[in-house]
């Protein structure tokens, strides 16, 4: 897949029309939107998901795509 799991500083800003996600993130997000069902299966690594999986989740399911926050409340917003 060639996906880079490293979250960089500019990705901490929520996705918007003024701030677009990277091409690899946009491709993965489109795959999520197009899916009828999404199953994630992984082995536990120190009682959590492996670092590569965590990086994928952090980058793909980002604020502005998977959720929004307004007035301290978080709302789901998968496009």
N, C-alpha and C positions, 0 to 999 in steps of 0.2 A: 504494500500500500504506500510505503514511503512517507507516512505521516510523521511529522516532527512533534513529539510530545512535550517539548519545552515551551512553557508559558513565558512570554517576554513582557516587558513593562508596558508596551503600547496596548496589549490585549487586556489590561486591567480596566481600561476605559470601556464602558458599555457599547455594544454594537449599535450603530444608528446610521442614518443616511449620510452623515458627515464623517463617520468613523466605520469603515468597512472592515470585515474580517479578512484574514489572509486567504489565498486561493485554496490551500489544503483544508482549511477550516470550512470554507464555503462548500467545498465538494462533500465533506463529511456531513455537514448540516443538511445539505440537499438529500443525501442518502437517508438521513433520519426522517426528514419530512416525507419522503417518498415511501417509506416502509409502512406496511400494514401492521406489523408486529415487530417489536424490538426486544430481543433477549440478550442479556449479557451474562456470560458464564466465565468464571475465572477462579483460579486457585487463590486461597488466602495467603497473603504474605505479611507476616507479623500482624495478623488479625485485620488486615485491610487488603485493598486491591493492590496489585503490583504497580510500581512507579510509572511504567509506560501506559498502563490503563488509566491511572489517575491523571496523567498529563493529557490523554485523549479526552477524558470527561471534562476536565477543567477548561480545555480550549474549545471543545465542540458545544457543550451545554452551558454556554456563557450567558451572562446577563445581556439582555437585548435579543437573545434568541430563545433560550429555554425559560427564562423568567424575567420579570420586571420588579422593581421595588419603588413604591411611592408612599411617602409619609410613614416610613418604617414598616410598611406591609409588603410582603412578597407575594406576587401573583404569577402563575404559570402563563407563558406566552408563546409556546412553540408555534412558529409561523406555519 
